[in-house]
Each structure stands twice: as structure tokens, then as C-alpha cells.
Amino acid sequence: MALPPKVYTLLCGLFVSLGSVAFGYDLGIIASVLASEDFNRVTGNPETSAQSLVVGCLLLGAFSSSIYIGTLADWVGRRVSIIAGCIVFLAGGAMQTGAQDISYMYGGRFLAGLGIGMLAMLAPLYQAEIAHPSIRGRHTTLQQLMLGVGAFIASFVGYGCFHGLTGAAQWRLPLGIQMLPVLPLALFINHLPESPRYLAMRGRDQEALQVLARLHARGDVRDSFVVAEHREIFNQVAIEKEQTRGAWVQLYTNKSIRRRLVLGIALQCSVQMTGVSVIQFYAPQVFASLGINTSTALGLQIGNSIIALIGEGLCVWLIDRLGRRGPLIWSNAISGSTFVIGTLIIRFFPAGSHHANASRAFVAMTWLFNLAFSFGIGPLSWAIPVEMFNNTTRAKATALTSAAAWITNFLIADITPSAFRSGGWRYYVVFAICGFTNALFFWAFLPETRGIPLEELDEYFEKAPLFVPHSQLHLSGAGIREEELRRESARTSESEHGLNELGPKK
């Protein structure tokens, strides 16, 4: 028996998120690798700056992928681009696993970053383009959920290898495991349907109709929703081709699209300014500021990963009911509050004070931060950009917004070791402030995009005021627009049938 259409598309979105498992695993495993004695011996006992470059090379690679991935996705399609990203990532993972000195790690991390940058952008892009409007948020937040799964696996693998293994296996094994999620993605992605929006952009009308039917109506090309969606997609593509001069030109000359690009870049930069990268990459050093040793810190990361999965699961479940604006605003406000309290704890109960309750309170704040981040900030940073742009600009625009995420992430990762040494607890004040300024910015300027078909976003943003609060812009509930499309298609079919009945008879 064929699966219900929304279940089928959700499973497609889940499978394409396997690259995000590798992404989350890579982010989470590096802390335990850097703590390995044998790793430090093989790589020449790198200083703090060299270790931060090992972390940062992944992010530089991801940033570099933004130069070409948007164009590649529009040229060869979403599926072939995903395969290319898998191949590049596997090459980088293999180089890290077999590293003979620090240069192997630099090169391997950079290559893996190129692959991660491609997969992290392509997964939500593909998910947004195959989803029903009423569950698009559920699709595009799968990226962060699967990233959380990867980080969860990394926390157990890192802790187990750090305590249970010695020598080269202590760090080579966890680095090798990062390649496992990407292998099935590379091998089987072509069994999934291509994006119907991409097919429409390439003029492949009949293929797009068949894919839409496969995704949304168990293969029935006469389904009213499929017919209406197909017509709307091709009408929008025709308008975009007639009225525009190309995607790159639109991004910088079209006022409405330029506004969306600024919002997307601001959103991705704001994510890193919450302080998440500090906790992800430097957990042992963060906890050491309270006298917590590396072994305990790696154990605490397991709890942190479980909290993250809970938050990401709640996001996938609730995001199409709650919308985008509210969760993003409140999550940023909560993250700022946790850093305020955490900063005060480190200020008054530093390492050496031996205050157990202060340490417990600080750990609780990091977990609360992670819950808020995983519920709203992290998932929506990938979900919102892919649903703000039209078909012509979507791939290239999201490549640019992703680039902003990677370069900001790199800068934070690079300066953090020095900031720890020179600023101590004062460094955390930056993230405390940014949590609140992020919330204020998105309250003021980010319109809600829940439930709007991708082809209607240009018109929606043309009407949306720059200052969003208290505007009178109407937004239908999730699922309502789908039903409207079905009714419009039915009326059109009846009208066409009536005209045929009244036509001349031979």
C-alpha cells in the first residue's frame, strides 16, 4: 500500500538530511579528538592557535563551497549536487582518518567542510521544494534535528573512545565514523524524486507534473492540488523569466529580494552570536573555567546532546503550528538570559572556588541555552532562508546566507581561545547582549512565512511592511492555502468543462 503523500515527502526529507548527521557529528567529535594524547603526538603537539585552525578549517571549507554551490544546484540539479557534496566530504574524512601530521588535518577538515557546506545548504533547499506548504517548516527543520542526532552520536563515541581506547584508535576511529552517514546518501539519493521547482526552471514540464503527483498524490497527475500547484509553479517560473535578468542581478537590484537577502544573512550571523560555537567547539575549556575536568566535560556533553534532541524534536513537531517569528524571538531572548546568569556564575565562582552548586547551576544554564537554541534558533536559521526566495534566486541566495553562517562561525571559533585567555568571563558578556539584540531585531523586521506557497512569497514580501509589528498583513493558517488551491483548481476544471460543453459541435 502506498504511503500517504505527506508521510512519503517527510521520509524523503529525512533521508536527504543524512548529510546533516555527518555535519553534527563533525562539530561534536572534534573536542574529544583534540583532547587525545596520541593525536597531539602525531600532529606535533599543536599550540592553541593551531588547534583552533583545525577547528576553523572545516568552517573555511564550508564557506568556500558557497562560491559555487548555488550555481551548481541550478545547473545540474539538487540530487547530483548532493552526490558531489558526499564525494568531497568522504575524501576529507578519509584524509583526516589517515592523518600523518597536522597538515593532513588542515586539508582533510577543509575538504570535509566543502562537503558539509554543500550538504547543509542543499538539504533544506530540497526539503522546501518538495514539501506541502502546510508542513514545510517540519521538513526544513529536519536539518537541525538530524544535526542533533549526529552530535548525540558524537558525544557517546567521543566519550567512549576517550576513556575506552588508547593510541591511534582513540582518535582515528571517531574520525572514520564520520563518513558512515554519507555513504547511503551518495548511493541512494537518485532513487528520490528530483525537485519539481528545479525541473520547472529547466522547462521539463511533464517531468515536474509527474514528480508533483508522486510526491503529493500517490502518482495521480489529475489530483486537484497537484494540477493547481503545477500550474502555479510554471506560471511563476514564466513570470520570473520574463520580468528578471537573472538570479544574481535580482539579488542586488530587486528591492524586495535584497531585503530578504539581508534578513537571511542577518539571521545566519545572529546564530553564531548566540555563543553556540563556543559551547560546541570548546566545551572542555568552558567547563574548565569552573574547575570541571575534561573527562567530566565530555560526559556532560552527552546530556547536552540529549537536551538538544528534545528541543529539535519539539521544533519539528510544533513549528508549523507556532510559526517562525515567535519561536525565533523567544529562543533568542532565553539564550541571552542564560548567558547573563552563566556569566555571573563564572565571575563570582571561578575555577578554584570549589563551589559545587555554582558548577551545577552553570551546567543547567548551558543545557537551558541548548534547549532554546535547538527549539528555535538553530532549526529556523536553515528553514527561514529557503522559504523566503523565489525559484530563480533560492539556490544562490541560500548559498550566500549559508556563507554568512560559516564565516561568522569561523571568526568566533578562531578568536575564542585568545578571548578566553585575555577576557575570561567578560567574553561571555558579548553573547549575553547579542541574545537580546537578536530577539529585538527579528521582532522588528522579520515577517512570518508559515504556510505560504513558495510561488506566492514575492507578492507577500512586496506587501509586508519593513517594520513588522502591528502590521495588518493577513496570513492564512497552515493547510488553508492548500485547500484554497484545490478549490481553485476544481473551479477552473469545471469552467473549462463548461466551455467545452458550450463549444461548437461538428
SULWO-V331340 format. One record per residue. N is the residue number from 1. RES is the residue in three letters. PHI is phi in whole degrees, 0 to 359 (999 if undefined). BURIAL is 1 if it has 24 or more other C-alpha atoms within 12 Angstrom, else 0. Layout:
N:RES:PHI:BURIAL, N:RES:PHI:BURIAL
This chain:
1:MET:999:0, 2:ALA:293:0, 3:LEU:289:0, 4:PRO:304:0, 5:PRO:306:1, 6:LYS:290:1, 7:VAL:291:0, 8:TYR:299:1, 9:THR:294:1, 10:LEU:294:1, 11:LEU:292:1, 12:CYS:299:1, 13:GLY:296:1, 14:LEU:294:1, 15:PHE:295:1, 16:VAL:291:1, 17:SER:278:1, 18:LEU:301:1, 19:GLY:298:1, 20:SER:287:1, 21:VAL:297:1, 22:ALA:297:1, 23:PHE:300:1, 24:GLY:295:1, 25:TYR:297:1, 26:ASP:298:1, 27:LEU:295:1, 28:GLY:275:1, 29:ILE:276:1, 30:ILE:294:1, 31:ALA:297:1, 32:SER:287:1, 33:VAL:295:1, 34:LEU:296:1, 35:ALA:275:1, 36:SER:285:1, 37:GLU:296:0, 38:ASP:292:1, 39:PHE:300:1, 40:ASN:294:1, 41:ARG:294:0, 42:VAL:296:1, 43:THR:268:1, 44:GLY:80:0, 45:ASN:48:0, 46:PRO:299:1, 47:GLU:286:0, 48:THR:302:1, 49:SER:295:0, 50:ALA:291:0, 51:GLN:295:1, 52:SER:293:1, 53:LEU:288:1, 54:VAL:301:1, 55:VAL:296:1, 56:GLY:288:1, 57:CYS:299:1, 58:LEU:300:1, 59:LEU:287:1, 60:LEU:296:1, 61:GLY:297:1, 62:ALA:298:1, 63:PHE:298:1, 64:SER:297:1, 65:SER:296:1, 66:SER:293:1, 67:ILE:295:1, 68:TYR:235:1, 69:ILE:293:1, 70:GLY:296:1, 71:THR:294:1, 72:LEU:298:1, 73:ALA:297:1, 74:ASP:280:1, 75:TRP:271:0, 76:VAL:254:0, 77:GLY:104:1, 78:ARG:288:1, 79:ARG:292:1, 80:VAL:296:1, 81:SER:295:1, 82:ILE:295:1, 83:ILE:299:1, 84:ALA:299:1, 85:GLY:298:1, 86:CYS:296:1, 87:ILE:297:1, 88:VAL:297:1, 89:PHE:297:1, 90:LEU:297:1, 91:ALA:297:1, 92:GLY:294:1, 93:GLY:296:1, 94:ALA:295:1, 95:MET:295:1, 96:GLN:293:1, 97:THR:297:1, 98:GLY:262:1, 99:ALA:304:1, 100:GLN:252:0, 101:ASP:200:0, 102:ILE:295:1, 103:SER:294:0, 104:TYR:299:1, 105:MET:294:1, 106:TYR:300:1, 107:GLY:294:1, 108:GLY:294:1, 109:ARG:294:1, 110:PHE:295:1, 111:LEU:297:1, 112:ALA:300:1, 113:GLY:295:1, 114:LEU:303:1, 115:GLY:295:1, 116:ILE:296:1, 117:GLY:301:1, 118:MET:293:1, 119:LEU:292:1, 120:ALA:292:1, 121:MET:277:1, 122:LEU:287:1, 123:ALA:299:1, 124:PRO:293:1, 125:LEU:299:1, 126:TYR:296:1, 127:GLN:299:1, 128:ALA:295:1, 129:GLU:277:1, 130:ILE:253:1, 131:ALA:276:1, 132:HIS:295:1, 133:PRO:305:1, 134:SER:286:1, 135:ILE:234:1, 136:ARG:297:1, 137:GLY:297:1, 138:ARG:297:1, 139:HIS:294:1, 140:THR:285:1, 141:THR:272:1, 142:LEU:300:1, 143:GLN:305:1, 144:GLN:287:1, 145:LEU:298:1, 146:MET:288:1, 147:LEU:299:1, 148:GLY:296:1, 149:VAL:299:1, 150:GLY:298:1, 151:ALA:294:1, 152:PHE:298:1, 153:ILE:298:1, 154:ALA:298:1, 155:SER:295:1, 156:PHE:287:1, 157:VAL:297:1, 158:GLY:298:1, 159:TYR:294:1, 160:GLY:294:1, 161:CYS:289:1, 162:PHE:295:1, 163:HIS:264:1, 164:GLY:259:0, 165:LEU:235:0, 166:THR:227:0, 167:GLY:67:0, 168:ALA:296:1, 169:ALA:298:1, 170:GLN:299:1, 171:TRP:239:1, 172:ARG:289:1, 173:LEU:299:1, 174:PRO:297:1, 175:LEU:290:1, 176:GLY:290:1, 177:ILE:297:1, 178:GLN:301:1, 179:MET:279:1, 180:LEU:298:1, 181:PRO:294:1, 182:VAL:279:1, 183:LEU:300:1, 184:PRO:296:1, 185:LEU:297:1, 186:ALA:294:1, 187:LEU:282:0, 188:PHE:240:0, 189:ILE:299:1, 190:ASN:289:0, 191:HIS:278:0, 192:LEU:271:1, 193:PRO:292:1, 194:GLU:288:1, 195:SER:298:1, 196:PRO:295:1, 197:ARG:293:1, 198:TYR:297:1, 199:LEU:299:1, 200:ALA:296:1, 201:MET:297:1, 202:ARG:270:1, 203:GLY:78:0, 204:ARG:266:0, 205:ASP:301:1, 206:GLN:293:0, 207:GLU:298:1, 208:ALA:298:1, 209:LEU:297:1, 210:GLN:295:1, 211:VAL:293:1, 212:LEU:300:1, 213:ALA:295:1, 214:ARG:295:1, 215:LEU:283:1, 216:HIS:240:1, 217:ALA:207:1, 218:ARG:54:1, 219:GLY:92:1, 220:ASP:278:0, 221:VAL:286:1, 222:ARG:260:0, 223:ASP:304:1, 224:SER:297:1, 225:PHE:293:1, 226:VAL:298:1, 227:VAL:298:1, 228:ALA:294:1, 229:GLU:295:1, 230:HIS:299:1, 231:ARG:296:1, 232:GLU:294:1, 233:ILE:298:1, 234:PHE:288:1, 235:ASN:297:0, 236:GLN:294:1, 237:VAL:298:1, 238:ALA:296:0, 239:ILE:297:0, 240:GLU:297:1, 241:LYS:291:0, 242:GLU:282:0, 243:GLN:261:0, 244:THR:238:0, 245:ARG:247:0, 246:GLY:120:0, 247:ALA:296:1, 248:TRP:297:1, 249:VAL:294:0, 250:GLN:301:1, 251:LEU:301:1, 252:TYR:249:0, 253:THR:250:0, 254:ASN:279:1, 255:LYS:301:0, 256:SER:294:1, 257:ILE:289:1, 258:ARG:297:1, 259:ARG:299:1, 260:ARG:296:1, 261:LEU:296:1, 262:VAL:298:1, 263:LEU:298:1, 264:GLY:296:1, 265:ILE:293:1, 266:ALA:299:1, 267:LEU:298:1, 268:GLN:292:1, 269:CYS:293:1, 270:SER:297:1, 271:VAL:301:1, 272:GLN:290:1, 273:MET:281:1, 274:THR:282:1, 275:GLY:96:1, 276:VAL:297:1, 277:SER:295:1, 278:VAL:298:1, 279:ILE:288:1, 280:GLN:294:1, 281:PHE:271:1, 282:TYR:234:1, 283:ALA:306:1, 284:PRO:301:1, 285:GLN:290:1, 286:VAL:298:1, 287:PHE:289:1, 288:ALA:297:1, 289:SER:295:1, 290:LEU:246:1, 291:GLY:86:1, 292:ILE:270:1, 293:ASN:283:0, 294:THR:300:1, 295:SER:301:1, 296:THR:294:1, 297:ALA:298:1, 298:LEU:294:1, 299:GLY:294:1, 300:LEU:297:1, 301:GLN:296:1, 302:ILE:296:1, 303:GLY:300:1, 304:ASN:298:1, 305:SER:292:1, 306:ILE:295:1, 307:ILE:300:1, 308:ALA:298:1, 309:LEU:298:1, 310:ILE:299:1, 311:GLY:298:1, 312:GLU:292:1, 313:GLY:297:1, 314:LEU:297:1, 315:CYS:297:1, 316:VAL:302:1, 317:TRP:288:1, 318:LEU:253:1, 319:ILE:297:1, 320:ASP:280:1, 321:ARG:264:1, 322:LEU:273:1, 323:GLY:86:1, 324:ARG:256:1, 325:ARG:301:1, 326:GLY:302:1, 327:PRO:301:1, 328:LEU:293:1, 329:ILE:295:1, 330:TRP:291:1, 331:SER:296:1, 332:ASN:294:1, 333:ALA:296:1, 334:ILE:293:1, 335:SER:298:1, 336:GLY:298:1, 337:SER:296:1, 338:THR:295:1, 339:PHE:287:1, 340:VAL:300:1, 341:ILE:293:1, 342:GLY:300:1, 343:THR:296:1, 344:LEU:297:1, 345:ILE:296:1, 346:ILE:295:1, 347:ARG:296:1, 348:PHE:261:0, 349:PHE:227:1, 350:PRO:288:1, 351:ALA:303:1, 352:GLY:102:0, 353:SER:280:0, 354:HIS:53:0, 355:HIS:255:0, 356:ALA:298:0, 357:ASN:293:0, 358:ALA:296:1, 359:SER:298:1, 360:ARG:296:0, 361:ALA:295:1, 362:PHE:294:1, 363:VAL:300:1, 364:ALA:299:1, 365:MET:293:1, 366:THR:294:1, 367:TRP:290:1, 368:LEU:295:1, 369:PHE:303:1, 370:ASN:295:1, 371:LEU:296:1, 372:ALA:296:1, 373:PHE:297:1, 374:SER:287:1, 375:PHE:281:1, 376:GLY:235:1, 377:ILE:291:1, 378:GLY:299:1, 379:PRO:300:1, 380:LEU:286:1, 381:SER:294:1, 382:TRP:262:1, 383:ALA:285:1, 384:ILE:292:1, 385:PRO:302:1, 386:VAL:287:1, 387:GLU:250:1, 388:MET:259:1, 389:PHE:247:1, 390:ASN:280:1, 391:ASN:299:1, 392:THR:292:1, 393:THR:258:1, 394:ARG:302:1, 395:ALA:295:1, 396:LYS:287:1, 397:ALA:293:1, 398:THR:289:1, 399:ALA:296:1, 400:LEU:290:1, 401:THR:294:1, 402:SER:295:1, 403:ALA:301:1, 404:ALA:297:1, 405:ALA:297:1, 406:TRP:292:1, 407:ILE:289:1, 408:THR:293:1, 409:ASN:300:1, 410:PHE:298:1, 411:LEU:297:1, 412:ILE:296:1, 413:ALA:298:1, 414:ASP:285:1, 415:ILE:272:1, 416:THR:301:1, 417:PRO:302:1, 418:SER:292:0, 419:ALA:294:1, 420:PHE:301:1, 421:ARG:290:0, 422:SER:270:0, 423:GLY:257:0, 424:GLY:59:1, 425:TRP:297:1, 426:ARG:295:1, 427:TYR:300:1, 428:TYR:289:1, 429:VAL:299:1, 430:VAL:304:1, 431:PHE:285:1, 432:ALA:297:1, 433:ILE:293:1, 434:CYS:295:1, 435:GLY:302:1, 436:PHE:284:1, 437:THR:292:1, 438:ASN:300:1, 439:ALA:301:1, 440:LEU:295:1, 441:PHE:298:1, 442:PHE:285:1, 443:TRP:298:1, 444:ALA:278:0, 445:PHE:237:1, 446:LEU:262:1, 447:PRO:286:1, 448:GLU:283:1, 449:THR:236:1, 450:ARG:297:1, 451:GLY:79:1, 452:ILE:275:1, 453:PRO:304:1, 454:LEU:302:1, 455:GLU:286:1, 456:GLU:253:1, 457:LEU:288:1, 458:ASP:300:1, 459:GLU:296:0, 460:TYR:298:1, 461:PHE:287:1, 462:GLU:296:0, 463:LYS:274:0, 464:ALA:291:1, 465:PRO:289:0, 466:LEU:297:0, 467:PHE:266:0, 468:VAL:281:0, 469:PRO:305:0, 470:HIS:67:0, 471:SER:286:0, 472:GLN:262:0, 473:LEU:291:0, 474:HIS:275:0, 475:LEU:226:1, 476:SER:290:0, 477:GLY:290:0, 478:ALA:301:1, 479:GLY:95:1, 480:ILE:294:0, 481:ARG:294:1, 482:GLU:299:1, 483:GLU:294:1, 484:GLU:298:0, 485:LEU:298:1, 486:ARG:298:1, 487:ARG:294:0, 488:GLU:298:0, 489:SER:294:1, 490:ALA:297:0, 491:ARG:296:0, 492:THR:297:0, 493:SER:296:0, 494:GLU:296:0, 495:SER:296:0, 496:GLU:295:0, 497:HIS:296:0, 498:GLY:296:0, 499:LEU:296:0, 500:ASN:295:0, 501:GLU:293:0, 502:LEU:273:0, 503:GLY:292:0, 504:PRO:296:0, 505:LYS:256:0, 506:LYS:259:0
